[in-house]
């Protein structure tokens, strides 16, 4: 090797070392910087009006020295998939995981969420009194806890109920019972349905996905007395009770529902209901606020009734909340900044702030705090009383008529449900648009549920 | 001999870089495909299961009921083959049209290339929400105006709709390649055709088409590689549905790993997808090599 070549090699090696060193120090300084310097907290929320309001208020009102909150809003299915991958692979794209009780239970067990109790213990008494933990709706808090420790804080919660267009009902001389059955709902929807005038009798989520069509559908199965597993974890999908629920779901949507059944997520359902051309809508209680928003064409025209029953006479609604938990893989400084942000976003002050911004209550997180319902502006909204009553009567641990080995009202709280629940809704979609028979749909779903119980080691 | 070893030492670093960059992900996928590994169940140990993931995907336990893999494979073949045929036929005809020297032809060429530059997700969202929606979309509005009952095309005809969208998006690519071929035909040849008195049909299909056959084959081969892995358009339009009626192999891999969190099964599916694609590309490549045309 000539001298020039040696020199060249030395220069290249030195340059590479310098670059590597700079990278290492840059990495190190960013961690160090998080301790005292600027910190960026990344968080993603499901796309809905309440999340959009949070994004707006965060940008305008959240002031924490040296902390920037990057808030993204994603479609619900995408958010779930992204966060599950992130948590299971130890990613740090998001510092706050916005999840529901389904994820919280499993993730806490898997170590994918930080225990929040040490952070609460470190708070000053004044700050603790300001946050007022006893004011949070305890059912919501418990659904996010493991052995008494909270792993996420509820941002807003929801149950499910019936929303109906009072004008369309009055025009046809119909009355919605306060506690309707699914048979009554079907009859009413058929009477309201008027395709010649563009009136849809009833809308429900039709897009497949365990959190999409799966949510109303599983509560329907519960109402008809169905269950997904017996106490020995043998699948019980192919039963008369389930069959009745599958038939009812199809009957309602095919005889009186929207045309693009399978394209409808709750966003399309809301748009249809808001257009004033839909009679009945069964979905989350958190959907009522946008219907009553100042700019909503159906404001004041929507009536509310409890979730439909059938064989099961109570507890046929669902329970869900969107809660914020800490990513255990984020740096300590980020976790502390994220925890402070969570306190702000789930505080009583935030509830008041959102009501000041939008007095209609459409942007206010419901069902997270009891005090929300005592605020005059919120107590006056037409859905407040029925929402609170529904939430108070929900039994998360006894979802079905017959005993089951699982928890969860609109889902089964096992990690496999994301997959098998989605497959169930795919079979449901196939059945609804006549691609397969009911026998085939039930048989396919039965096999999927049985296989999951075997693979997951639930069946003994 | 010594100089040969010396030469290898220069090539070796580049070979290592290329091997690492291109083959390591595939080797990792091969390894994953032999494991029982569910990301959502960290309590269950990751276990080597050999070919069990493959066997489970390929087995037909309830004959004559066809397992999901075979219907997905068939749908992938139908989607890809139909899109390629449409892209080739209409791409060729459009290219012939654009090969004329007429006023505004450059503007027309630019406009026709438009869909190729639109992202798949954007294409999907635009067609799904503003065109195909039976209530709010143009299709719904037009159908209502003319008193026709609109049908939810995405639910009832998912495969034809996706084939149409794939063709809409990828045809411009075919036009680009075929047009380059047409413009490469020597002028003296086209002059000879004119002097010999060929009509349009003869000159287009008996002279020009054989001359650009290689361009067509290359367009089809590249189109095959691009279209078979197309995934975003399916995600935003039908999300694989109704049921699994518009699943393709790449979409099934995505759902298996991101929805079911089953790394082992997703790995096996991915390996089989690569194998099927390589086989198809290899057949096309051999056909190109066999029938080289020169002018």
Interface residues (C-beta under 8 A of the other chain):
Chain A: X77 X81 X84 X85 X88 X89 X106 X109 X110 X111 X198 X207 X208 X209 X258 X259 X260 X261 X262 X263 X271 X272 X415 X416 X418 X419 X422 X426 X427 X429 X430 X432 X433 X435 X436 X447 X456 X457
Chain B: X38 X39 X40 X41 X42 X43 X44 X62 X128 X133 X134 X135 X136 X144 X150 X151 X152 X154 X155 X156 X239 X240 X241 X242 X243 X244 X245 X255 X258 X259 X260 X261 X262
